[in-house]
């Protein structure tokens, strides 16, 4: 497939460069790259459109954060000024 664009496209999932456009276009056979570029809306020339990967499912129940732990509000313990004796 041939895609048209300028510069490079970053891949957030893998934290790297997905592809670079040279002279205003990119030729690729990689289905993942093609699917991502189509999803991002880049113009392309092809007879066959690759199948887009399925969208991730949302959890059935929302994940609830744990409540904050209570802080100790009493007076701090007094420390002894005496040195410990060696045994």
Secondary structure, DSSP 4 states (H G I P E B T S, - for coil): -EEE-SSEEEETTTTEEEEE-BTTEEE---HHHHHHHHHHT-EEE-SSPPPPPPPPPPPSSPPPPPPPPPPP-SPPPPPP-SPPPP-
